[in-house]
Amino acid sequence: MTFKKIIYYIMILFLVYAAGVQYNDPDPYIWIPVYLIPVYLLYRSMNGQGSKIHYFVLGLVYLLWSANQFPPEWEGLMVDSMKMKTLNIELGRESLGLGICTVFIWLSILLD
């Protein structure tokens, strides 16, 4: 197994885990697909399929959505508790997740 494939598998496993913990989210029907779409793209890229321009555009969509989700007042992520204390913490977590998806999608362009 090549180093590139190991990187792909790490990213895929991370996103599958992120999708899995969304089951108890108030809106899992949004966030589970949000994390699984990049999994599909990473798998295709790992196998040499797909267009770099499509990956770039989708990464840009995720980046813009991440910027849109960024909280108006930063209160941190509160990773020591899974409870949502405030809306700003939830928006911060969502923004970070979308940002990670952006990085992984664009990294697949570089790895290809």
C-alpha positions as CSV (number, residue, x, y, z in Angstrom):
1,M,0.0,0.0,0.0
2,T,1.4,3.4,-1.0
3,F,1.7,6.4,1.3
4,K,-0.9,8.2,-0.8
5,K,-3.5,5.5,-0.2
6,I,-2.8,5.5,3.5
7,I,-3.5,9.3,3.5
8,Y,-6.7,8.7,1.6
9,Y,-7.8,6.0,4.0
10,I,-7.1,8.2,7.0
11,M,-9.2,11.0,5.6
12,I,-12.0,8.6,4.6
13,L,-12.1,7.0,8.1
14,F,-12.1,10.4,9.8
15,L,-15.1,11.6,7.7
16,V,-17.0,8.3,8.2
17,Y,-16.5,8.7,11.9
18,A,-17.7,12.4,11.7
19,A,-20.8,11.3,9.8
20,G,-21.4,8.5,12.3
21,V,-21.5,10.8,15.3
22,Q,-24.1,13.0,13.6
23,Y,-26.9,10.5,14.3
24,N,-27.9,12.4,17.5
25,D,-27.6,15.8,15.9
26,P,-30.9,17.7,15.6
27,D,-30.6,17.7,11.8
28,P,-28.6,14.5,10.9
29,Y,-30.3,14.4,7.4
30,I,-28.1,17.4,6.5
31,W,-24.9,16.6,8.2
32,I,-24.5,12.9,7.5
33,P,-24.5,13.5,3.7
34,V,-22.3,16.6,4.2
35,Y,-19.6,14.3,5.5
36,L,-20.3,11.3,3.2
37,I,-20.1,13.3,-0.1
38,P,-16.4,14.0,0.4
39,V,-15.9,10.3,1.3
40,Y,-17.3,9.3,-2.1
41,L,-15.1,12.0,-3.8
42,L,-12.0,10.8,-1.9
43,Y,-12.6,7.2,-2.9
44,R,-13.0,8.2,-6.5
45,S,-9.9,10.3,-6.4
46,M,-7.9,7.5,-4.8
47,N,-8.9,5.3,-7.7
48,G,-7.9,8.0,-10.3
49,Q,-11.5,8.9,-11.2
50,G,-13.2,12.3,-11.3
51,S,-12.3,15.7,-12.5
52,K,-10.0,18.1,-10.6
53,I,-12.2,21.0,-11.5
54,H,-15.3,19.4,-10.0
55,Y,-13.3,18.7,-6.8
56,F,-12.1,22.3,-6.7
57,V,-15.6,23.7,-7.2
58,L,-17.2,21.4,-4.6
59,G,-14.3,22.3,-2.2
60,L,-15.1,26.0,-2.9
61,V,-18.8,25.4,-2.1
62,Y,-17.8,23.8,1.2
63,L,-15.4,26.7,2.0
64,L,-18.1,29.3,1.3
65,W,-20.6,27.3,3.4
66,S,-18.0,27.1,6.2
67,A,-17.6,30.9,6.1
68,N,-21.3,31.3,6.2
69,Q,-21.7,29.0,9.2
70,F,-19.0,30.8,11.2
71,P,-20.5,32.2,14.4
72,P,-21.1,35.9,14.8
73,E,-19.3,35.7,18.2
74,W,-16.6,33.1,18.7
75,E,-17.2,31.1,21.9
76,G,-14.9,28.2,21.2
77,L,-15.8,24.6,20.4
78,M,-16.2,23.1,23.9
79,V,-14.8,19.7,23.0
80,D,-14.9,18.5,26.6
81,S,-18.7,18.2,26.3
82,M,-20.9,17.1,23.5
83,K,-23.8,19.3,24.7
84,M,-24.6,22.4,22.7
85,K,-24.4,25.2,25.3
86,T,-25.0,28.0,22.8
87,L,-25.8,28.4,19.2
88,N,-22.4,30.0,18.6
89,I,-20.6,26.8,19.8
90,E,-22.8,24.7,17.4
91,L,-22.1,27.1,14.5
92,G,-18.3,26.9,15.3
93,R,-18.4,23.1,15.2
94,E,-20.3,23.1,11.9
95,S,-18.0,25.6,10.4
96,L,-14.9,23.6,11.5
97,G,-16.4,20.4,10.0
98,L,-17.1,22.1,6.7
99,G,-13.6,23.5,6.7
100,I,-12.1,20.1,7.3
101,C,-14.1,18.7,4.4
102,T,-12.7,21.6,2.2
103,V,-9.1,20.7,3.2
104,F,-9.7,17.0,2.5
105,I,-11.3,17.6,-0.9
106,W,-8.6,20.0,-2.0
107,L,-5.9,17.7,-0.7
108,S,-7.3,15.0,-3.0
109,I,-6.5,17.3,-5.9
110,L,-2.9,17.6,-4.8
111,L,-2.5,13.9,-4.1
112,D,-3.8,12.9,-7.5
